[in-house]
Each structure stands twice: as C-alpha cells, then as structure tokens.
C-alpha cells in the first residue's frame, strides 16, 4: 500500500471513532430523563424520526370501513329503518322462539340469519335461506347440534351461533 492509502484509512477510522464517541453522550443524556414520554421524544429527535407539531396536527386517522361479510356486517347502523331491537341475553343451549329479521349471504355461499332477539346464526348447509319474518323455534340436541324448526319447511335448518 502507498502512504496515501494508509493516511486515508487512518482518517476514516478517526472519523468513525469520533462520530460514535459523540453519539454516546447524547444517548446518555436521553437515559437521564425520568419522564418516559420525554425520554422517547429525546430518542426520536436523535434518530430524526420525530414528527413536527404541524405534521401531527395534520395527521388524520384512517377512515373506518364497515365489513361486508360476517356477523358484524349484519348489525344495522343506529337510526337505520331496519335496526333490530337491542340484543336480549339468550342461552343458545336452551330452546327459544324468535323470528328472522335479516338474511344476508356470506362470501362462502352460506347465509347469516339475524333474529329478533338480536342474535346472529350461520346456516351450516348451503341451500335456500328462510324468508325474513318467518317464525322459528330453536332447539339443541344432546350432542350439540342447533336446529331452527320453521313451519314452511319439512326439514329443520342446521345452524351455529356466532355471538
């Protein structure tokens, strides 16, 4: 190597070591701050990622998007004409009577059924869904299968609770 190569290596090493020596006292200064939010702000300023106050004021949250499938898609918005009454605490393991207030197709080809008591149930077989307004009787077998008995159908619907 030539003398210039040695000098360039020595200068770059001195700059590297000098730069890391200067960063250490700044980090120690941040560690000495007792307030956690002020300490975090100190580290953010050192890293150069701390947003300005103007940028923080301009930041807007991402808009809420209502899901298009699933049980939460069935929940009507407050004030809408199809708003179901407030959910009544029901035990899905007991027999009860209710009526269907909403039927919506899910992305997998099945249907979600909203009942007048506020509960939501999914059909477990692909087929024709019941009509809105039909009365149902819920029963559960001893092995855990849930059925909706509907007068207009010869066979019961097999369903599962989602709430």
N, C-alpha and C positions, 0 to 999 in steps of 0.2 A: 504494500500500500504506500501511497505517497503521503507526504506530510499534510497535504490538504485534506485527504480523506480522514486522517487522524483528528485534525482540527474540527472538521465538520461533525464527526462522531462525538467529540468532546462537547461541542457547543450544543448539539441536540440533546445529549444526556443532561447537561446543566439546565437547559430549558425545561426538560421533562421533570427533573427532580425539583426544580424551583417551583414549577406550577403545582405539583402535588403538595409541596410544603406550604404553599399559600392557601390551598383549599382546606387543609386540616384545621387552622384556627377558625375558619368560617363555620365549619361543621361543629366545632366545639362550642361556638357561640350559640348555635341553634339548640344544642343539647342543654344548655344552661337555662333555657326559657321554661318556666314552670307550667304556663297555660298550654294545654295540648293544641288548641286551635292556632294560637300564635306560633307555637313551635312548628306546626305543619306549614303554616304560611311562610315561615323563615326558610324551610327546606324547599318549598315551591319557588320562592324568589331565587334561591341559589341555582335551582335547576332551570330556571327561565320558563316554567310552565304555569306560573301564577297568573290567572286572568285579571285583566284590569276591571275596575269597578263598573265602567261603562259596558264592557262585554258581558259582565254578569247580569246587569240590568236588562240588556237586550235579549239574553237567552230566554227562550220560551220553551215550555215543556212540549213533548211530542203529543199530538192530539190523540185522544182516546178513540180507539176503533172498537165498535161493538162486534163481538164474534158472530159469525154467520152460521155456525153449526154448534151442536152441543146443547146442554140444558140451559146455559146462560143466554143462548140465542132466543129461547122461548120466553124469557122474562120480559114482559112489556115495559115500555118506558113509563115513568109516572105521568099521569094525566092523559095517557092514550085511551081511546074508547074501549079497547079490548083488555084493559087492565083487569087482571083476576083479583079476587079478594085476597086479603093478607093470608099468608100460609098458616094453616092450622097444624099444630103438632100432632102428627098421626104416627102410629106404630105400624110400620109396614109388615110386621109379623102377625097382625090381627086382621080379622075380617072388617071391612067397612064398605059403605055405599057412597058413591060420588057420581059426578058426570064429567064428560070430556069438554074442556073449554078451548083447547088448541091442539092442532095436529100439524107437525112440521116434519118434512123429510130431511133426514140426515145425509151426510155425504156418502155414507157406506150403503145406502139403499134402504136402511131401516127407518122407522118413524119414531118420533118422540111425542108422547101424549101428555099434555098438561091437564091436570084435573082441577075441579072447582075448589078443592081443599088446598090448593097451592103446590101439591107435589107433582113431580115430573117423572115419568116412567118411559123406558125404551122398550119397543117391541123386540123380541128375540128371534122372530122368524120373519122373513121377507114375505109380504103379502099385502092385501088390501087393508088400509087402516080403517078404523071405525070413523063414523061421522061426528062432527062437533055437535054437542048437545045430547048425545046418547048417554043413557044411564048405565053405570057399571056396578058390578058387585065384585069386590076384591076378596080373594081367598088365597090362602097359602097352605101347601101340603106339608106333611111332616118331614119331607126330605128337603124342603126349602124352595120349591118352585112356586112362583107367584102367577096367578091366573086372574084375568078380567072376564067375568061372565057378562055377556051382552045379549039381550033378548032377541035382537035381529040376527044373531049368529048361532049356527048349530054347535060350533065348537068354540071353546074359550080361547082367548088370546093369552099367549105366554109372554110375560113382561118381566122387567127387572127394575128396581128403584134406582134413581140417580141421585136423590137428595140424601 
